[in-house]
Amino acid sequence: MIGRSNYKNRIELLQGTLDMLILRTLQWGPSHGYGIVQALRTQSGEVLQLETGSLYPALHRLERQGWVESEWKQTESKQRARFYSLTRAGREQLASDLSRWQQMVEVIGSIMHGEPGGEEA
């Protein structure tokens, strides 16, 4: 259960952003769901805490689009888990998402630091 203060400080991810982050973690190598959650948590300095209610629908959506494929394997702790990996189409989608994300960061930065009429603050 999420405490009230944690919920207040929670960062909501847009669907496209979540998909891009999952594709990015899988670029580092195949992983099961728990591994993806841990990778996002660690890489974000504990800021992003993805819930399974968001992760698995996203993984199924990415798999249906052909960007991710999965297979059952055994984890290091000898448990059976579904491992996800990027497909070639997934790598191409990640490159496209990254390009659009960088463009969006520049545009939003320009607006947030700009003044009316196009001058920067």
Jmol script that loads the backbone (N, CA, C; Angstrom):
load data "model"
ATOM      1  N   MET A   1       0.847  -1.184   0.000  1.00  0.00           N
ATOM      2  CA  MET A   1       0.000   0.000   0.000  1.00  0.00           C
ATOM      3  C   MET A   1       0.889   1.244   0.000  1.00  0.00           C
ATOM      4  N   ILE A   2       0.490   2.234  -0.743  1.00  0.00           N
ATOM      5  CA  ILE A   2       1.253   3.464  -0.841  1.00  0.00           C
ATOM      6  C   ILE A   2       0.794   4.420   0.246  1.00  0.00           C
ATOM      7  N   GLY A   3       1.741   4.920   1.075  1.00  0.00           N
ATOM      8  CA  GLY A   3       1.410   5.891   2.112  1.00  0.00           C
ATOM      9  C   GLY A   3       0.963   7.200   1.490  1.00  0.00           C
ATOM     10  N   ARG A   4       0.279   8.019   2.295  1.00  0.00           N
ATOM     11  CA  ARG A   4      -0.264   9.279   1.774  1.00  0.00           C
ATOM     12  C   ARG A   4       0.833  10.189   1.225  1.00  0.00           C
ATOM     13  N   SER A   5       1.962  10.307   1.940  1.00  0.00           N
ATOM     14  CA  SER A   5       3.034  11.191   1.457  1.00  0.00           C
ATOM     15  C   SER A   5       3.696  10.615   0.206  1.00  0.00           C
ATOM     16  N   ASN A   6       3.836   9.286   0.157  1.00  0.00           N
ATOM     17  CA  ASN A   6       4.410   8.676  -1.045  1.00  0.00           C
ATOM     18  C   ASN A   6       3.501   8.887  -2.239  1.00  0.00           C
ATOM     19  N   TYR A   7       2.186   8.754  -2.015  1.00  0.00           N
ATOM     20  CA  TYR A   7       1.251   8.930  -3.104  1.00  0.00           C
ATOM     21  C   TYR A   7       1.295  10.361  -3.618  1.00  0.00           C
ATOM     22  N   LYS A   8       1.399  11.319  -2.691  1.00  0.00           N
ATOM     23  CA  LYS A   8       1.445  12.728  -3.067  1.00  0.00           C
ATOM     24  C   LYS A   8       2.665  13.028  -3.921  1.00  0.00           C
ATOM     25  N   ASN A   9       3.783  12.378  -3.631  1.00  0.00           N
ATOM     26  CA  ASN A   9       5.029  12.635  -4.350  1.00  0.00           C
ATOM     27  C   ASN A   9       5.219  11.705  -5.537  1.00  0.00           C
ATOM     28  N   ARG A  10       4.258  10.874  -5.803  1.00  0.00           N
ATOM     29  CA  ARG A  10       4.365   9.903  -6.887  1.00  0.00           C
ATOM     30  C   ARG A  10       4.410  10.613  -8.233  1.00  0.00           C
ATOM     31  N   ILE A  11       5.242  10.130  -9.102  1.00  0.00           N
ATOM     32  CA  ILE A  11       5.347  10.681 -10.452  1.00  0.00           C
ATOM     33  C   ILE A  11       4.512   9.820 -11.380  1.00  0.00           C
ATOM     34  N   GLU A  12       3.573  10.444 -12.025  1.00  0.00           N
ATOM     35  CA  GLU A  12       2.742   9.740 -12.986  1.00  0.00           C
ATOM     36  C   GLU A  12       3.460   9.701 -14.332  1.00  0.00           C
ATOM     37  N   LEU A  13       3.566   8.536 -14.914  1.00  0.00           N
ATOM     38  CA  LEU A  13       4.196   8.393 -16.214  1.00  0.00           C
ATOM     39  C   LEU A  13       3.131   8.284 -17.291  1.00  0.00           C
ATOM     40  N   LEU A  14       3.301   8.998 -18.337  1.00  0.00           N
ATOM     41  CA  LEU A  14       2.417   8.842 -19.483  1.00  0.00           C
ATOM     42  C   LEU A  14       2.707   7.490 -20.116  1.00  0.00           C
ATOM     43  N   GLN A  15       1.705   6.906 -20.765  1.00  0.00           N
ATOM     44  CA  GLN A  15       1.853   5.573 -21.336  1.00  0.00           C
ATOM     45  C   GLN A  15       3.057   5.476 -22.266  1.00  0.00           C
ATOM     46  N   GLY A  16       3.236   6.423 -23.153  1.00  0.00           N
ATOM     47  CA  GLY A  16       4.361   6.389 -24.081  1.00  0.00           C
ATOM     48  C   GLY A  16       5.697   6.467 -23.378  1.00  0.00           C
ATOM     49  N   THR A  17       5.740   7.230 -22.288  1.00  0.00           N
ATOM     50  CA  THR A  17       6.983   7.353 -21.519  1.00  0.00           C
ATOM     51  C   THR A  17       7.302   6.037 -20.824  1.00  0.00           C
ATOM     52  N   LEU A  18       6.294   5.421 -20.255  1.00  0.00           N
ATOM     53  CA  LEU A  18       6.504   4.123 -19.599  1.00  0.00           C
ATOM     54  C   LEU A  18       7.011   3.097 -20.610  1.00  0.00           C
ATOM     55  N   ASP A  19       6.389   3.054 -21.772  1.00  0.00           N
ATOM     56  CA  ASP A  19       6.822   2.109 -22.808  1.00  0.00           C
ATOM     57  C   ASP A  19       8.279   2.352 -23.192  1.00  0.00           C
ATOM     58  N   MET A  20       8.644   3.622 -23.354  1.00  0.00           N
ATOM     59  CA  MET A  20      10.017   3.956 -23.730  1.00  0.00           C
ATOM     60  C   MET A  20      10.998   3.503 -22.636  1.00  0.00           C
ATOM     61  N   LEU A  21      10.644   3.719 -21.372  1.00  0.00           N
ATOM     62  CA  LEU A  21      11.533   3.326 -20.280  1.00  0.00           C
ATOM     63  C   LEU A  21      11.684   1.807 -20.196  1.00  0.00           C
ATOM     64  N   ILE A  22      10.607   1.094 -20.436  1.00  0.00           N
ATOM     65  CA  ILE A  22      10.699  -0.374 -20.435  1.00  0.00           C
ATOM     66  C   ILE A  22      11.591  -0.844 -21.583  1.00  0.00           C
ATOM     67  N   LEU A  23      11.393  -0.269 -22.771  1.00  0.00           N
ATOM     68  CA  LEU A  23      12.240  -0.646 -23.911  1.00  0.00           C
ATOM     69  C   LEU A  23      13.713  -0.359 -23.591  1.00  0.00           C
ATOM     70  N   ARG A  24      13.948   0.765 -22.926  1.00  0.00           N
ATOM     71  CA  ARG A  24      15.337   1.133 -22.576  1.00  0.00           C
ATOM     72  C   ARG A  24      15.954   0.115 -21.619  1.00  0.00           C
ATOM     73  N   THR A  25      15.199  -0.299 -20.610  1.00  0.00           N
ATOM     74  CA  THR A  25      15.771  -1.283 -19.677  1.00  0.00           C
ATOM     75  C   THR A  25      16.055  -2.604 -20.388  1.00  0.00           C
ATOM     76  N   LEU A  26      15.209  -2.949 -21.351  1.00  0.00           N
ATOM     77  CA  LEU A  26      15.434  -4.205 -22.078  1.00  0.00           C
ATOM     78  C   LEU A  26      16.576  -4.087 -23.080  1.00  0.00           C
ATOM     79  N   GLN A  27      16.961  -2.858 -23.401  1.00  0.00           N
ATOM     80  CA  GLN A  27      18.126  -2.673 -24.262  1.00  0.00           C
ATOM     81  C   GLN A  27      19.393  -3.128 -23.528  1.00  0.00           C
ATOM     82  N   TRP A  28      19.360  -3.083 -22.214  1.00  0.00           N
ATOM     83  CA  TRP A  28      20.507  -3.513 -21.414  1.00  0.00           C
ATOM     84  C   TRP A  28      20.589  -5.030 -21.323  1.00  0.00           C
ATOM     85  N   GLY A  29      19.537  -5.734 -21.745  1.00  0.00           N
ATOM     86  CA  GLY A  29      19.532  -7.188 -21.735  1.00  0.00           C
ATOM     87  C   GLY A  29      18.175  -7.718 -21.336  1.00  0.00           C
ATOM     88  N   PRO A  30      17.881  -8.998 -21.658  1.00  0.00           N
ATOM     89  CA  PRO A  30      16.592  -9.585 -21.293  1.00  0.00           C
ATOM     90  C   PRO A  30      16.381  -9.540 -19.781  1.00  0.00           C
ATOM     91  N   SER A  31      15.126  -9.398 -19.399  1.00  0.00           N
ATOM     92  CA  SER A  31      14.826  -9.327 -17.969  1.00  0.00           C
ATOM     93  C   SER A  31      13.397  -9.774 -17.714  1.00  0.00           C
ATOM     94  N   HIS A  32      13.145 -10.215 -16.485  1.00  0.00           N
ATOM     95  CA  HIS A  32      11.772 -10.512 -16.056  1.00  0.00           C
ATOM     96  C   HIS A  32      11.174  -9.245 -15.450  1.00  0.00           C
ATOM     97  N   GLY A  33       9.878  -9.291 -15.167  1.00  0.00           N
ATOM     98  CA  GLY A  33       9.187  -8.104 -14.681  1.00  0.00           C
ATOM     99  C   GLY A  33       9.823  -7.482 -13.451  1.00  0.00           C
ATOM    100  N   TYR A  34      10.148  -8.304 -12.464  1.00  0.00           N
ATOM    101  CA  TYR A  34      10.765  -7.783 -11.241  1.00  0.00           C
ATOM    102  C   TYR A  34      12.097  -7.095 -11.556  1.00  0.00           C
ATOM    103  N   GLY A  35      12.854  -7.657 -12.484  1.00  0.00           N
ATOM    104  CA  GLY A  35      14.133  -7.062 -12.870  1.00  0.00           C
ATOM    105  C   GLY A  35      13.945  -5.699 -13.530  1.00  0.00           C
ATOM    106  N   ILE A  36      12.900  -5.580 -14.338  1.00  0.00           N
ATOM    107  CA  ILE A  36      12.600  -4.289 -14.988  1.00  0.00           C
ATOM    108  C   ILE A  36      12.253  -3.251 -13.931  1.00  0.00           C
ATOM    109  N   VAL A  37      11.406  -3.635 -12.982  1.00  0.00           N
ATOM    110  CA  VAL A  37      11.017  -2.710 -11.905  1.00  0.00           C
ATOM    111  C   VAL A  37      12.250  -2.264 -11.125  1.00  0.00           C
ATOM    112  N   GLN A  38      13.114  -3.211 -10.781  1.00  0.00           N
ATOM    113  CA  GLN A  38      14.314  -2.877 -10.019  1.00  0.00           C
ATOM    114  C   GLN A  38      15.264  -1.989 -10.823  1.00  0.00           C
ATOM    115  N   ALA A  39      15.394  -2.247 -12.111  1.00  0.00           N
ATOM    116  CA  ALA A  39      16.273  -1.431 -12.954  1.00  0.00           C
ATOM    117  C   ALA A  39      15.782   0.008 -13.008  1.00  0.00           C
ATOM    118  N   LEU A  40      14.468   0.185 -13.177  1.00  0.00           N
ATOM    119  CA  LEU A  40      13.911   1.542 -13.224  1.00  0.00           C
ATOM    120  C   LEU A  40      14.073   2.241 -11.884  1.00  0.00           C
ATOM    121  N   ARG A  41      13.852   1.508 -10.811  1.00  0.00           N
ATOM    122  CA  ARG A  41      13.995   2.087  -9.474  1.00  0.00           C
ATOM    123  C   ARG A  41      15.437   2.502  -9.219  1.00  0.00           C
ATOM    124  N   THR A  42      16.372   1.652  -9.525  1.00  0.00           N
ATOM    125  CA  THR A  42      17.788   1.938  -9.284  1.00  0.00           C
ATOM    126  C   THR A  42      18.281   3.080 -10.161  1.00  0.00           C
ATOM    127  N   GLN A  43      17.980   3.007 -11.457  1.00  0.00           N
ATOM    128  CA  GLN A  43      18.467   4.029 -12.392  1.00  0.00           C
ATOM    129  C   GLN A  43      17.853   5.401 -12.128  1.00  0.00           C
ATOM    130  N   SER A  44      16.670   5.435 -11.510  1.00  0.00           N
ATOM    131  CA  SER A  44      16.032   6.720 -11.223  1.00  0.00           C
ATOM    132  C   SER A  44      16.372   7.238  -9.836  1.00  0.00           C
ATOM    133  N   GLY A  45      17.273   6.571  -9.134  1.00  0.00           N
ATOM    134  CA  GLY A  45      17.612   7.004  -7.779  1.00  0.00           C
ATOM    135  C   GLY A  45      16.426   6.852  -6.841  1.00  0.00           C
ATOM    136  N   GLU A  46      15.663   5.802  -7.031  1.00  0.00           N
ATOM    137  CA  GLU A  46      14.505   5.467  -6.198  1.00  0.00           C
ATOM    138  C   GLU A  46      13.303   6.392  -6.437  1.00  0.00           C
ATOM    139  N   VAL A  47      13.350   7.237  -7.452  1.00  0.00           N
ATOM    140  CA  VAL A  47      12.237   8.150  -7.725  1.00  0.00           C
ATOM    141  C   VAL A  47      11.089   7.419  -8.423  1.00  0.00           C
ATOM    142  N   LEU A  48      11.410   6.611  -9.422  1.00  0.00           N
ATOM    143  CA  LEU A  48      10.381   5.880 -10.156  1.00  0.00           C
ATOM    144  C   LEU A  48      10.150   4.530  -9.492  1.00  0.00           C
ATOM    145  N   GLN A  49       8.933   4.327  -9.022  1.00  0.00           N
ATOM    146  CA  GLN A  49       8.576   3.061  -8.405  1.00  0.00           C
ATOM    147  C   GLN A  49       7.365   2.518  -9.145  1.00  0.00           C
ATOM    148  N   LEU A  50       7.649   1.706 -10.104  1.00  0.00           N
ATOM    149  CA  LEU A  50       6.624   1.167 -10.988  1.00  0.00           C
ATOM    150  C   LEU A  50       5.851   0.051 -10.299  1.00  0.00           C
ATOM    151  N   GLU A  51       4.552   0.089 -10.447  1.00  0.00           N
ATOM    152  CA  GLU A  51       3.703  -0.944  -9.864  1.00  0.00           C
ATOM    153  C   GLU A  51       3.389  -1.998 -10.922  1.00  0.00           C
ATOM    154  N   THR A  52       3.207  -3.231 -10.463  1.00  0.00           N
ATOM    155  CA  THR A  52       2.947  -4.319 -11.409  1.00  0.00           C
ATOM    156  C   THR A  52       1.652  -4.081 -12.195  1.00  0.00           C
ATOM    157  N   GLY A  53       0.713  -3.352 -11.605  1.00  0.00           N
ATOM    158  CA  GLY A  53      -0.528  -3.039 -12.295  1.00  0.00           C
ATOM    159  C   GLY A  53      -0.315  -2.178 -13.523  1.00  0.00           C
ATOM    160  N   SER A  54       0.816  -1.497 -13.594  1.00  0.00           N
ATOM    161  CA  SER A  54       1.174  -0.702 -14.771  1.00  0.00           C
ATOM    162  C   SER A  54       2.147  -1.465 -15.664  1.00  0.00           C
ATOM    163  N   LEU A  55       3.053  -2.213 -15.037  1.00  0.00           N
ATOM    164  CA  LEU A  55       4.105  -2.891 -15.796  1.00  0.00           C
ATOM    165  C   LEU A  55       3.569  -3.969 -16.739  1.00  0.00           C
ATOM    166  N   TYR A  56       2.779  -4.900 -16.208  1.00  0.00           N
ATOM    167  CA  TYR A  56       2.401  -6.044 -17.035  1.00  0.00           C
ATOM    168  C   TYR A  56       1.476  -5.693 -18.198  1.00  0.00           C
ATOM    169  N   PRO A  57       0.512  -4.781 -17.995  1.00  0.00           N
ATOM    170  CA  PRO A  57      -0.247  -4.346 -19.181  1.00  0.00           C
ATOM    171  C   PRO A  57       0.659  -3.710 -20.235  1.00  0.00           C
ATOM    172  N   ALA A  58       1.664  -2.956 -19.797  1.00  0.00           N
ATOM    173  CA  ALA A  58       2.596  -2.333 -20.743  1.00  0.00           C
ATOM    174  C   ALA A  58       3.404  -3.400 -21.475  1.00  0.00           C
ATOM    175  N   LEU A  59       3.879  -4.406 -20.747  1.00  0.00           N
ATOM    176  CA  LEU A  59       4.656  -5.475 -21.381  1.00  0.00           C
ATOM    177  C   LEU A  59       3.807  -6.240 -22.403  1.00  0.00           C
ATOM    178  N   HIS A  60       2.554  -6.504 -22.048  1.00  0.00           N
ATOM    179  CA  HIS A  60       1.659  -7.197 -22.997  1.00  0.00           C
ATOM    180  C   HIS A  60       1.414  -6.337 -24.232  1.00  0.00           C
ATOM    181  N   ARG A  61       1.239  -5.036 -24.010  1.00  0.00           N
ATOM    182  CA  ARG A  61       1.022  -4.109 -25.135  1.00  0.00           C
ATOM    183  C   ARG A  61       2.258  -4.081 -26.039  1.00  0.00           C
ATOM    184  N   LEU A  62       3.444  -4.020 -25.448  1.00  0.00           N
ATOM    185  CA  LEU A  62       4.687  -3.986 -26.225  1.00  0.00           C
ATOM    186  C   LEU A  62       4.887  -5.302 -26.988  1.00  0.00           C
ATOM    187  N   GLU A  63       4.483  -6.393 -26.371  1.00  0.00           N
ATOM    188  CA  GLU A  63       4.604  -7.693 -27.027  1.00  0.00           C
ATOM    189  C   GLU A  63       3.643  -7.786 -28.215  1.00  0.00           C
ATOM    190  N   ARG A  64       2.409  -7.305 -28.038  1.00  0.00           N
ATOM    191  CA  ARG A  64       1.432  -7.323 -29.145  1.00  0.00           C
ATOM    192  C   ARG A  64       1.912  -6.471 -30.325  1.00  0.00           C
ATOM    193  N   GLN A  65       2.643  -5.400 -30.038  1.00  0.00           N
ATOM    194  CA  GLN A  65       3.152  -4.535 -31.100  1.00  0.00           C
ATOM    195  C   GLN A  65       4.408  -5.102 -31.753  1.00  0.00           C
ATOM    196  N   GLY A  66       4.920  -6.186 -31.206  1.00  0.00           N
ATOM    197  CA  GLY A  66       6.090  -6.820 -31.784  1.00  0.00           C
ATOM    198  C   GLY A  66       7.406  -6.162 -31.385  1.00  0.00           C
ATOM    199  N   TRP A  67       7.378  -5.332 -30.362  1.00  0.00           N
ATOM    200  CA  TRP A  67       8.590  -4.637 -29.914  1.00  0.00           C
ATOM    201  C   TRP A  67       9.337  -5.426 -28.835  1.00  0.00           C
ATOM    202  N   VAL A  68       8.628  -6.383 -28.230  1.00  0.00           N
ATOM    203  CA  VAL A  68       9.185  -7.202 -27.157  1.00  0.00           C
ATOM    204  C   VAL A  68       8.741  -8.636 -27.410  1.00  0.00           C
ATOM    205  N   GLU A  69       9.608  -9.575 -27.077  1.00  0.00           N
ATOM    206  CA  GLU A  69       9.228 -10.986 -27.108  1.00  0.00           C
ATOM    207  C   GLU A  69       9.554 -11.593 -25.756  1.00  0.00           C
ATOM    208  N   SER A  70       8.916 -12.699 -25.431  1.00  0.00           N
ATOM    209  CA  SER A  70       9.131 -13.275 -24.108  1.00  0.00           C
ATOM    210  C   SER A  70       9.264 -14.787 -24.185  1.00  0.00           C
ATOM    211  N   GLU A  71       9.896 -15.322 -23.164  1.00  0.00           N
ATOM    212  CA  GLU A  71      10.024 -16.773 -23.019  1.00  0.00           C
ATOM    213  C   GLU A  71      10.189 -17.099 -21.538  1.00  0.00           C
ATOM    214  N   TRP A  72       9.715 -18.280 -21.166  1.00  0.00           N
ATOM    215  CA  TRP A  72       9.855 -18.722 -19.781  1.00  0.00           C
ATOM    216  C   TRP A  72      11.258 -19.256 -19.555  1.00  0.00           C
ATOM    217  N   LYS A  73      11.873 -18.808 -18.461  1.00  0.00           N
ATOM    218  CA  LYS A  73      13.212 -19.261 -18.081  1.00  0.00           C
ATOM    219  C   LYS A  73      13.278 -19.358 -16.561  1.00  0.00           C
ATOM    220  N   GLN A  74      14.407 -19.835 -16.082  1.00  0.00           N
ATOM    221  CA  GLN A  74      14.634 -19.909 -14.657  1.00  0.00           C
ATOM    222  C   GLN A  74      15.492 -18.728 -14.216  1.00  0.00           C
ATOM    223  N   THR A  75      15.115 -18.106 -13.089  1.00  0.00           N
ATOM    224  CA  THR A  75      15.887 -16.974 -12.565  1.00  0.00           C
ATOM    225  C   THR A  75      17.127 -17.499 -11.844  1.00  0.00           C
ATOM    226  N   GLU A  76      17.945 -16.563 -11.392  1.00  0.00           N
ATOM    227  CA  GLU A  76      19.144 -16.940 -10.635  1.00  0.00           C
ATOM    228  C   GLU A  76      18.780 -17.665  -9.345  1.00  0.00           C
ATOM    229  N   SER A  77      17.591 -17.349  -8.820  1.00  0.00           N
ATOM    230  CA  SER A  77      17.146 -17.994  -7.574  1.00  0.00           C
ATOM    231  C   SER A  77      16.300 -19.245  -7.862  1.00  0.00           C
ATOM    232  N   LYS A  78      16.432 -19.776  -9.091  1.00  0.00           N
ATOM    233  CA  LYS A  78      15.790 -21.034  -9.503  1.00  0.00           C
ATOM    234  C   LYS A  78      14.263 -20.958  -9.548  1.00  0.00           C
ATOM    235  N   GLN A  79      13.735 -19.750  -9.749  1.00  0.00           N
ATOM    236  CA  GLN A  79      12.292 -19.613  -9.914  1.00  0.00           C
ATOM    237  C   GLN A  79      11.981 -19.433 -11.388  1.00  0.00           C
ATOM    238  N   ARG A  80      10.831 -19.918 -11.770  1.00  0.00           N
ATOM    239  CA  ARG A  80      10.405 -19.800 -13.161  1.00  0.00           C
ATOM    240  C   ARG A  80       9.811 -18.410 -13.370  1.00  0.00           C
ATOM    241  N   ALA A  81      10.263 -17.725 -14.417  1.00  0.00           N
ATOM    242  CA  ALA A  81       9.770 -16.373 -14.695  1.00  0.00           C
ATOM    243  C   ALA A  81       9.776 -16.134 -16.196  1.00  0.00           C
ATOM    244  N   ARG A  82       8.935 -15.234 -16.610  1.00  0.00           N
ATOM    245  CA  ARG A  82       8.864 -14.856 -18.025  1.00  0.00           C
ATOM    246  C   ARG A  82       9.897 -13.756 -18.263  1.00  0.00           C
ATOM    247  N   PHE A  83      10.829 -14.017 -19.165  1.00  0.00           N
ATOM    248  CA  PHE A  83      11.881 -13.054 -19.496  1.00  0.00           C
ATOM    249  C   PHE A  83      11.498 -12.343 -20.791  1.00  0.00           C
ATOM    250  N   TYR A  84      11.649 -11.027 -20.779  1.00  0.00           N
ATOM    251  CA  TYR A  84      11.318 -10.204 -21.937  1.00  0.00           C
ATOM    252  C   TYR A  84      12.603  -9.705 -22.578  1.00  0.00           C
ATOM    253  N   SER A  85      12.587  -9.598 -23.890  1.00  0.00           N
ATOM    254  CA  SER A  85      13.744  -9.048 -24.600  1.00  0.00           C
ATOM    255  C   SER A  85      13.256  -8.207 -25.776  1.00  0.00           C
ATOM    256  N   LEU A  86      14.119  -7.299 -26.198  1.00  0.00           N
ATOM    257  CA  LEU A  86      13.797  -6.413 -27.315  1.00  0.00           C
ATOM    258  C   LEU A  86      13.876  -7.165 -28.630  1.00  0.00           C
ATOM    259  N   THR A  87      12.975  -6.849 -29.526  1.00  0.00           N
ATOM    260  CA  THR A  87      13.077  -7.360 -30.889  1.00  0.00           C
ATOM    261  C   THR A  87      13.773  -6.278 -31.731  1.00  0.00           C
ATOM    262  N   ARG A  88      14.047  -6.601 -32.954  1.00  0.00           N
ATOM    263  CA  ARG A  88      14.631  -5.602 -33.852  1.00  0.00           C
ATOM    264  C   ARG A  88      13.682  -4.409 -34.002  1.00  0.00           C
ATOM    265  N   ALA A  89      12.380  -4.696 -34.150  1.00  0.00           N
ATOM    266  CA  ALA A  89      11.386  -3.614 -34.244  1.00  0.00           C
ATOM    267  C   ALA A  89      11.362  -2.801 -32.956  1.00  0.00           C
ATOM    268  N   GLY A  90      11.584  -3.448 -31.817  1.00  0.00           N
ATOM    269  CA  GLY A  90      11.635  -2.746 -30.532  1.00  0.00           C
ATOM    270  C   GLY A  90      12.812  -1.802 -30.451  1.00  0.00           C
ATOM    271  N   ARG A  91      13.956  -2.235 -30.972  1.00  0.00           N
ATOM    272  CA  ARG A  91      15.144  -1.356 -30.977  1.00  0.00           C
ATOM    273  C   ARG A  91      14.895  -0.138 -31.872  1.00  0.00           C
ATOM    274  N   GLU A  92      14.242  -0.361 -33.005  1.00  0.00           N
ATOM    275  CA  GLU A  92      13.922   0.753 -33.906  1.00  0.00           C
ATOM    276  C   GLU A  92      12.920   1.700 -33.241  1.00  0.00           C
ATOM    277  N   GLN A  93      11.929   1.134 -32.541  1.00  0.00           N
ATOM    278  CA  GLN A  93      10.949   1.971 -31.848  1.00  0.00           C
ATOM    279  C   GLN A  93      11.619   2.784 -30.748  1.00  0.00           C
ATOM    280  N   LEU A  94      12.529   2.170 -30.017  1.00  0.00           N
ATOM    281  CA  LEU A  94      13.236   2.888 -28.952  1.00  0.00           C
ATOM    282  C   LEU A  94      14.022   4.056 -29.534  1.00  0.00           C
ATOM    283  N   ALA A  95      14.701   3.847 -30.648  1.00  0.00           N
ATOM    284  CA  ALA A  95      15.461   4.934 -31.285  1.00  0.00           C
ATOM    285  C   ALA A  95      14.521   6.071 -31.693  1.00  0.00           C
ATOM    286  N   SER A  96      13.372   5.723 -32.237  1.00  0.00           N
ATOM    287  CA  SER A  96      12.384   6.729 -32.632  1.00  0.00           C
ATOM    288  C   SER A  96      11.841   7.470 -31.412  1.00  0.00           C
ATOM    289  N   ASP A  97      11.506   6.723 -30.361  1.00  0.00           N
ATOM    290  CA  ASP A  97      10.994   7.334 -29.123  1.00  0.00           C
ATOM    291  C   ASP A  97      12.029   8.274 -28.512  1.00  0.00           C
ATOM    292  N   LEU A  98      13.280   7.855 -28.513  1.00  0.00           N
ATOM    293  CA  LEU A  98      14.341   8.679 -27.930  1.00  0.00           C
ATOM    294  C   LEU A  98      14.483   9.993 -28.697  1.00  0.00           C
ATOM    295  N   SER A  99      14.426   9.929 -30.009  1.00  0.00           N
ATOM    296  CA  SER A  99      14.524  11.135 -30.828  1.00  0.00           C
ATOM    297  C   SER A  99      13.367  12.092 -30.533  1.00  0.00           C
ATOM    298  N   ARG A 100      12.142  11.567 -30.468  1.00  0.00           N
ATOM    299  CA  ARG A 100      10.978  12.409 -30.176  1.00  0.00           C
ATOM    300  C   ARG A 100      11.042  12.954 -28.751  1.00  0.00           C
ATOM    301  N   TRP A 101      11.525  12.146 -27.806  1.00  0.00           N
ATOM    302  CA  TRP A 101      11.634  12.585 -26.418  1.00  0.00           C
ATOM    303  C   TRP A 101      12.640  13.745 -26.312  1.00  0.00           C
ATOM    304  N   GLN A 102      13.774  13.637 -26.989  1.00  0.00           N
ATOM    305  CA  GLN A 102      14.772  14.711 -26.950  1.00  0.00           C
ATOM    306  C   GLN A 102      14.199  15.996 -27.546  1.00  0.00           C
ATOM    307  N   GLN A 103      13.443  15.871 -28.607  1.00  0.00           N
ATOM    308  CA  GLN A 103      12.810  17.035 -29.218  1.00  0.00           C
ATOM    309  C   GLN A 103      11.804  17.654 -28.241  1.00  0.00           C
ATOM    310  N   MET A 104      11.026  16.814 -27.562  1.00  0.00           N
ATOM    311  CA  MET A 104      10.040  17.302 -26.601  1.00  0.00           C
ATOM    312  C   MET A 104      10.714  18.004 -25.430  1.00  0.00           C
ATOM    313  N   VAL A 105      11.813  17.477 -24.935  1.00  0.00           N
ATOM    314  CA  VAL A 105      12.547  18.109 -23.833  1.00  0.00           C
ATOM    315  C   VAL A 105      13.011  19.504 -24.255  1.00  0.00           C
ATOM    316  N   GLU A 106      13.530  19.633 -25.474  1.00  0.00           N
ATOM    317  CA  GLU A 106      13.984  20.940 -25.965  1.00  0.00           C
ATOM    318  C   GLU A 106      12.827  21.928 -26.075  1.00  0.00           C
ATOM    319  N   VAL A 107      11.710  21.474 -26.614  1.00  0.00           N
ATOM    320  CA  VAL A 107      10.554  22.351 -26.789  1.00  0.00           C
ATOM    321  C   VAL A 107       9.999  22.799 -25.441  1.00  0.00           C
ATOM    322  N   ILE A 108       9.836  21.871 -24.521  1.00  0.00           N
ATOM    323  CA  ILE A 108       9.308  22.220 -23.200  1.00  0.00           C
ATOM    324  C   ILE A 108      10.290  23.131 -22.461  1.00  0.00           C
ATOM    325  N   GLY A 109      11.584  22.834 -22.557  1.00  0.00           N
ATOM    326  CA  GLY A 109      12.597  23.695 -21.940  1.00  0.00           C
ATOM    327  C   GLY A 109      12.543  25.098 -22.500  1.00  0.00           C
ATOM    328  N   SER A 110      12.355  25.224 -23.784  1.00  0.00           N
ATOM    329  CA  SER A 110      12.265  26.531 -24.426  1.00  0.00           C
ATOM    330  C   SER A 110      11.054  27.299 -23.912  1.00  0.00           C
ATOM    331  N   ILE A 111       9.951  26.616 -23.772  1.00  0.00           N
ATOM    332  CA  ILE A 111       8.734  27.274 -23.276  1.00  0.00           C
ATOM    333  C   ILE A 111       8.881  27.645 -21.808  1.00  0.00           C
ATOM    334  N   MET A 112       9.404  26.748 -20.995  1.00  0.00           N
ATOM    335  CA  MET A 112       9.502  26.997 -19.555  1.00  0.00           C
ATOM    336  C   MET A 112      10.517  28.075 -19.220  1.00  0.00           C
ATOM    337  N   HIS A 113      11.539  28.242 -20.045  1.00  0.00           N
ATOM    338  CA  HIS A 113      12.575  29.237 -19.764  1.00  0.00           C
ATOM    339  C   HIS A 113      12.419  30.485 -20.618  1.00  0.00           C
ATOM    340  N   GLY A 114      11.430  30.508 -21.463  1.00  0.00           N
ATOM    341  CA  GLY A 114      11.247  31.630 -22.367  1.00  0.00           C
ATOM    342  C   GLY A 114      10.318  32.698 -21.821  1.00  0.00           C
ATOM    343  N   GLU A 115      10.282  33.782 -22.510  1.00  0.00           N
ATOM    344  CA  GLU A 115       9.394  34.905 -22.204  1.00  0.00           C
ATOM    345  C   GLU A 115       8.417  35.040 -23.371  1.00  0.00           C
ATOM    346  N   PRO A 116       7.301  35.702 -23.135  1.00  0.00           N
ATOM    347  CA  PRO A 116       6.385  35.929 -24.254  1.00  0.00           C
ATOM    348  C   PRO A 116       7.104  36.648 -25.389  1.00  0.00           C
ATOM    349  N   GLY A 117       6.884  36.239 -26.585  1.00  0.00           N
ATOM    350  CA  GLY A 117       7.534  36.849 -27.733  1.00  0.00           C
ATOM    351  C   GLY A 117       8.784  36.113 -28.149  1.00  0.00           C
ATOM    352  N   GLY A 118       9.154  35.019 -27.458  1.00  0.00           N
ATOM    353  CA  GLY A 118      10.268  34.194 -27.875  1.00  0.00           C
ATOM    354  C   GLY A 118      11.610  34.501 -27.239  1.00  0.00           C
ATOM    355  N   GLU A 119      11.682  35.463 -26.310  1.00  0.00           N
ATOM    356  CA  GLU A 119      12.956  35.748 -25.649  1.00  0.00           C
ATOM    357  C   GLU A 119      13.105  34.858 -24.426  1.00  0.00           C
ATOM    358  N   GLU A 120      14.343  34.427 -24.180  1.00  0.00           N
ATOM    359  CA  GLU A 120      14.600  33.573 -23.026  1.00  0.00           C
ATOM    360  C   GLU A 120      14.752  34.411 -21.773  1.00  0.00           C
ATOM    361  N   ALA A 121      14.325  33.819 -20.632  1.00  0.00           N
ATOM    362  CA  ALA A 121      14.421  34.518 -19.340  1.00  0.00           C
ATOM    363  C   ALA A 121      15.849  34.619 -18.879  1.00  0.00           C
TER     364      ALA A 121
END
end "model"
wireframe off; spacefill off
backbone 0.3
color backbone group
